[in-house]
């Protein structure tokens, strides 16, 4: 989070490039923005909801939503591709095809980067809107080394931290992480202090519990795939979901003194649940 001296006013114009981070502070005024995803019973994005359809709670206290926007906000997204030895052969080939397809689903003004994951996180295509160069970087990937997924996620979060506006990390791996210096708990803590929605995808029969938690705390979504052939439709689902979200902004009724540090929970609810809709949003922030 960034601490700013002047008062910041949020308006509906927030849905353009140059949006502010999740929480903004003046000496005694805090403005918080939360991105929410709403899906129907079939998991499809729900469009056309109004401000009156949502309720936001901070530390279980209902907040007045003063800013509302809906639509296809500009996006900064990092795609993490597992290229460890366990992905050699057909799994890596399918991963390349699926990753290139995901990039094609992005809007022209979305910015993306590609991170190759093995025993370290290697940015093989820097943040830009040049999808052609990114696709070529993916095509050149070969299997190499082991999987340090925890370290790769933290490195990617650190890389996105200076960026403004809506952020997402989409990352997939088929291996159990035994090589990272960063623990699962440290990854969760770092993710909670970020602005990024995280979409972890795991291959195989088991999924590390922390991947589900990582998605929940950031407002993303986790997936468990039995077969690498499921990756392409899964990435297409994520790209479709990222195209339409809701931005809810509020000034907490319990204001924060500048310099104060505490965890504050966020809960976003829909007033009408009878239509089978579900909402996802990050679970809180640190002041």
N, C-alpha and C positions, 0 to 999 in steps of 0.2 A: 504494500500500500504506500501511497505517496502523501506526504503532509504538505499542504499548501497554505500560504498565509491569506491570499485574497479569497473572498466568497465566490463560489462557483455556482452558476445557475444552470440547471439542466432543463432543456426544452425538447420538443419533438424533433428538432434538428439534430438530435444526438445520433440519429441513424445514418450518419455519413462518415466517411473516412475522417479520422482524427477524434473519434470518441474518447471519452475519459475512462480511466480504469474503474474497477469495481467500486472502490470507495474513495471519496475525496474529502479533504478536511480543510476547514478554516480554523480560526482560533476556537470557536465553539459550535461550528456548524458542520455536520457530516452529511454528505449526500451519497447514497448507495444505489448502484444499479445492478440488477440481476437479470440474466438471460434465462428464459424459461422455454422448455420444449413441451408441446402438448401433442399427444398421440391418441388415436382412437383404439378400440378394442383389437383391431387388427395390426396395430403398430404403425399406422400411417399418420403423417403429420396432419394436424388439424389447423385449418386456416380460418380467418374471419372472426376470431373472438375479439371482444371489446374489453376495455379496462374494467368494466363492471363485472366481468366474468371471473376476475381474480381477487384473491385476498393474500396479503403478505404479512407475515408475522416475524418479528425480531425478538429473540428471547421470550417467545410466547406472547408478545404484546402486538396487537393488530396495528399496522402502520397505514398511513394515508399514502396511496400511490399518486404522486404528483406528476410523474412522467410516464408516458405509455407510447410505445411504438411497436408496430408489427410488420414483418416482411423479411426480405432477403437482405440482411445487413452485410456490408463488406466484411470479409473474413481473412484472418491470418491463420494459416494451418500448417502444422508440421506433420509429415508422414514418416513414421518410423518403420523401416523395413528390416526384418531379421534376415541376415545373410550369413549366419553361423553354419558350421559344417553339417549340423543336423538338418539343414534346409537344402542340402545339395541335391541336384537332379531335378525331378519333376516338381517337388514343392516350391523350389526357388523359381522355376520357370513360370508356374502358375501365379506366384506372388508378384513377379514382374508384370505380367499381363494385367492382373487385378489392380496393381498400384498405378499403372499407366492409365487404366480406365477411370480410376478415382480422380486423377488429375484432370482428365477431360470433362468430368462432371462439374468442375468448379467454374464460377463465373469469371469473365475476362478480367475484372478488376480485383478479384481475390488474389492474395499473395500466398505462396506456398513455398515450403522447403522440404528437402528429402534427407533423412538421417539414416545411414546404414548402421545396423546394430550387430556388433559381434562382441569382442572383449572390450570395446570402447564405442563411443558414439561418434561417427564420422559424418560430418555434413558434406554430402556428395553433390548437393545442389543448393546453393544459398537462397535466402528468401527473395523471391521475385515473382513476377507474373509471367515469366518465360517458361511456359509449359513444355515447349519443345526441348529445351536444354535439360529440363528435369527428367523428361521421358528418356532422353539419351543416357543420362547418368544412371537411371534405373536399369536400362538395357545392358549396361556394361558391368553390372554387379556379378561377382563370383562368390561362391561360398568360401568363408574364411573364419577360422578361430571358433571361440566359444561364445556363450550368450551372457552379457552383463546388462540385463534389462533395467534393473533399478538405476544403475548409474546413467544409462542412456536417457531415461525419463527425466531425471533431475537435470542432466546437461541440457536437454531440450527445453525444459521449463526456464532454465536460466537464460537460454538464448532468446526466448520469447518475451522475457520480463520487460525489456525496454520498449516493446511494441505497444501501440495503443489500439483500442477498439476490441472487437470480438476475436477471441483466440480459441483454437482447438488443437488437440494433439490426437492423432489416430496412430496407434502403434500395435503391431502384431508380432507374436513370437510363438515358436513351437517347443521351446525349451524351458526347463526349470532353472531359475537363476541361482547359480552357486558361486558366481565369480565376482559379483559386485562388491564394492566397498560400502555402498549405501544400503542400509537395512530397509525392509518394507515399511516400518513405522516412520522412518525418516522421509521416505518418498511421500507418504500420506501427508505428513506435516508440511512438506515443501509444496505439495499440490494445493493444500488449503490456503496457502499464502500467495497463490497465483490467481490469475484471471482466466485460466484456460479450462475449457471443457475437455475432458479426457475420455477417449473411446478405446479401451484396451480389447484386443482380440487374441484369444489363446487357441492354439491347435491342440488336439489330443484328448485323452480321456479325462484328464484332471485339469483344474484351473486353480492357480494360486489364489487363495481367498482375498489377498490384498488387492487384486485386480478389480474385483467387484466393488470393494470399498472405494477404490480410486475413482471409479465411475460415479458412485453415489455422492461422494463429498464434493465433486466438481460439477455435477449436473449432467454428466455424460451418460454413456451406456456401455456395458460390457457384453462380450459375445464369447461363446464357447463353441468351437468348430471341431467336428470329428474328422473332417477331410479338407485338404487344402483347396479342393475344387469349390468349397463353399465360400472362399474368401472374396471372389469377385462380386457375387450378389450381396454379400455383407457390406463391402465397401460402398457399393451403389446405394444401399439402404442408409448408410451414414451420410453420404453426400446429399441424398434427398432430404434427410432430416435437418442438415445444416442450412438448407436453403430457406427454411421458414421457421423463425423463432419470434419470441415476444420479449421486449425489453421493458422492465418495470423499474421505475426509479422512485426513491423516497428519501425523506430526511427523517432519521430515527427520532421517535418521540422522546427517547432518553438520550440526549446529546452527549457527545464525547469531548472531553477536554483535550486540546492538542498535547501530544506527548504521552497520553494514556494508552496502555497496551492491554487489551483483553480480547477473549474469544466471544463472539456474538453469533448465536444461531440464527439461521434464516429458514423459514418454511413458507413455501408458496402453495396455495390451495386453489382449486376450482370451486366456485359456488354451486355449480350444477354437475354432479357426478353421475346423474342418471343415464347419461348418454354413453357411459362406459369409457369416458376419456380419462387419461392420466397425465399428470404434469411432472416434469423433472426440472430441478434447479439446484444450484450449489447449496450446501447445507450451512454455510456461514462464512465468517471472515474474521480476521484479526485486526483490531484497530491500531 
